[in-house]
């Protein structure tokens, strides 16, 4: 894992078993391994590639006790799938046990088209990279207009 995680704690076997009962499926082994140390962890600012043109980041991994509730927030989630992380922009990362524990990106603007990210949760963690603002390259003319809060503008113009 290339990103640092903060504020995670070990999930209990009882909590993981209760989630499996609520979901009606077994949690993937790689996700269970993660939960034994990093339940509810917040990663440092990170980025992962969704496809050739898009990237996102994980804001926080969903605590095991909140997964069943978070699952109700995802439109058209497959029957043996469950969310494991909150991604930027109101999106989710989920694991689908009908697909052998594969990991997907769920975009709230394209709820019927989840994107396959990795074969399993452990492989997904390897996709996360620390975010480096220096790697953002804007092309001339790419940004035409920007709004700056007038109060913030006063602070930076001093």
N, C-alpha and C positions, 0 to 999 in steps of 0.2 A: 504494500500500500504506500503510495507516494504522498498522500496528504495526511496531515496531522489531525487527530480527532480529540475533541475536548468534551468533558462533562458526561461521558458515557459511563455506564455502570453495568455489572452483570445482571442479566435477566434470570429469574429463577426458572427451574424446570417446570414448576407448577404453572407459572404464567405462560410459558411456551406451550405446555400441554393444553391449557385452557383455550389458548388462541386456536390451536389445531382443532379442538372440538367445535369452536364457534365457526371456523371456516369450513369444516368438513373435509380437511385434507392435511397431510403431514407437511411441515415446513421443510424446505430443502436443507440438506446437511450444511452447505456453505453458509446459509443465512443463520442457522442455529449456532454455528461456530462463532459467527460475528456477534450474535446476541449475548453469548456467554461472557463477553468482555465489554462490548460497546453499545449496549441497548440505549437508544435515545441520544447518541453522540451527535455533536455538532462539528462538522469538518471545518478546517480553515477554508478561506475563500478558494473555490476550485472551479474547474471547468472540465467538461467531457464533450466529446463529439457525438452529435445525434445522427448527422449524415454529412454529406460533402459540403453543405452550405451552412449548417446550423450547429450551434453549441449551446450548452446550458450548464448549470451547476447545481449541486446538492446543497440545500440550505440546512437541512437537518435530517437525521434518520429517525423514523417514526418509532416511538417507544412501543414495545410489544403490547402493552395494555391499551394503546390507542389505535392499533392497526385495524381491528374489526370496525370501529367507528369510522375511521378514515376511509375504509373500503366503501362505505355508503355514499361517499362524496364523488365517486368516480363513475361516470356514465359508461354503460356497456362494458364493464370490466368482465373478463372471462370468469366462468364459474369457479375455477380452482386457482384464481389469481388473488394476490393481496399486495397492497402498497407497502413499500419498505422505506421510502424517503420522499420528502417534500422537495421538489425541484423549483427553480426560479420561475416566476411568472404564474404561480397558481397551478403548476403541473406536478405530476407524480412519476416516481419510478416504481414499477411493480414487478413481482415475480409471478410467473405462471407455471404451476405444477403440472398442468396438462401438457406443457412443452418442456418437460424434464428440468424445471427450475430455471428456465431462461428468463432474462431480465429485459424489461421493456420500458420505453419512455412513453408516457401518456400526456398528450397535449390537449388542454381543455378546449382549444379552438378546433381540434381535429379528433374528437373523442372516439370515432370509429376506426381510426388509423394509428394504433400504437406502433412504435418503431422498435424493432429488436435491437438491443444494444450489446448483449453478451450471453454466452451459453449458460452461465451460472452467476451467482452473486459474487463469488470470489473474483471471477474474471471482470465483473463490472467494477469492483473496487480498484482494479488495476488500470481502468480507463480514467479514473479521476486524477487530474493533475493540479498542482497549485496554480492559481491564477496569477499571471504576470501581465500587468497593464502595459508593459513595454512591447509585448508582442502584438498589440492592436495597431494595425496600419490602416489609416484612412487615406483614400484616394483623393486627389485634388477635386474639389467640387462635391464630394460625397455628402458633406454636411452643409446645407444651405442656410439653415436658420436654427437658432436655439433660443429657448426661453430661460432666463436667469431670474430667480427670485430677487426683487429689488432690495430686500433686506440683506440677502447674501451678497449682492453686488456691492453694497456699501461697505461690507466687511472686507472684501478683497481689494477694494480700491484705496484703502487707507495706507 
